[in-house]
Amino acid sequence: MEKKKAYQQKAQAKLAEKRADIDKVKAKAKGASADAKIEASKAVDELESKYQVAKKKLEDLAEAGEDAWEDIAKGFDNAWDDVSGAVKKVFARLS
C-alpha cells in the first residue's frame, strides 16, 4: 500500500507541474500575434485534452485495489508521456 501511495504522490506532483506548463502556454498565447494565438489556442485545447486523460488515469489509480493499481499506473505513465511530450512540442513551437 505504501508503494501505491508514494506513486500517487509523485504522479500528482508531475501533473501539477504540467498544469503549470499549460498555464504558461496560455499566458504566452495572450501576448502572441493573431495567427500565433490561433495556433496556441489549438495547442492549448490539445494539451488540456491530454492532461484530462492523465488526470483521469490518476483518479482511476486512486480507486484501484492493491492488486490492480500497478496496471493502471502503466496507463498513467503512458498518458504522462503523451502530455509531457505535447507540452515540450508546444513550447518549442512558441519559442
Order of alpha helices (4+ residues) and beta strands (2+ residues): alpha-alpha-alpha
